[in-house]
Amino acid sequence: MSRLYAWLDVDASFRLAARDVDTNMRPDTFERVRGRGLLDRLRRTPAYWRVAPYVPSPLRTLARSLALRTASTAEAPLAEARSYLRTRQLDETEELGRILGRGFPEWKTLRGCS
């Protein structure tokens, strides 16, 4: 971090306060769209957010429960997610490498290595 701070021209003695919250931890459950996600996409439109304050809370809660469901991490298609994210991360890492003028061979998981 000190090298990063120096590169950013930030005081190298700076330290973040310790936190009691674990970060980068996979939750036991998450919300997943139902079906093809049409209701969830509708809930995310600007028109919905303009109307939502006038819609009774129980109706909004119902709409949310129809659009989303709670899923366990066991249901998550991890292989698909890894493949999708790795492709995007490779592209973004190549762009970062061009900007910074260096590669990132130490990022082994980027290429599927453990």
TANOR-V630038 format. One record per pair of residues at least 24 apart in sequence whose ideal C-beta (glycine too) atoms are under 6 Angstrom apart, sorted by the first residue. I is the first residue (numbers start at 1). J is the second residue. Records with the same first field share a line. If there is no record, write none. Layout:
I->J, J
//
This chain:
26->73
29->70, 72
30->71
31->68
32->69, 71
34->69
39->66, 67
40->67
43->67
//
